[in-house]
Amino acid sequence: MTTLKIENPEIENKLINFVKTQKKDLEEVAIEAIQQFINSLQAKETKYKKKDVTKYMHVIEKDYDIKQADDTALEHIEDSAKYIHDLRRQKIAL
């Protein structure tokens, strides 16, 4: 037999009041609550299964075009964090 000791008086009082409204023994209510808690944890564990990454992965092949890369290069940016910050402020202002 295991004993359940509740050291928080507020929770203990709530539990006692709840048991009175349920018209059941304290042991019954505690066992039902623990069983539901354990079942909910087990349901969460089995809800999402890991998928095999090798089944769904594929290689993206793209030719590198130096001319296109030069057109889109942002060499004029010295501080990238400031640049992004300013861009975001421009979008918010619009």
Secondary structure as UniProt FT lines:
FT   HELIX           9..22
FT   HELIX           26..47
FT   HELIX           53..56
FT   HELIX           66..72
FT   TURN            75..76
FT   HELIX           80..93
//
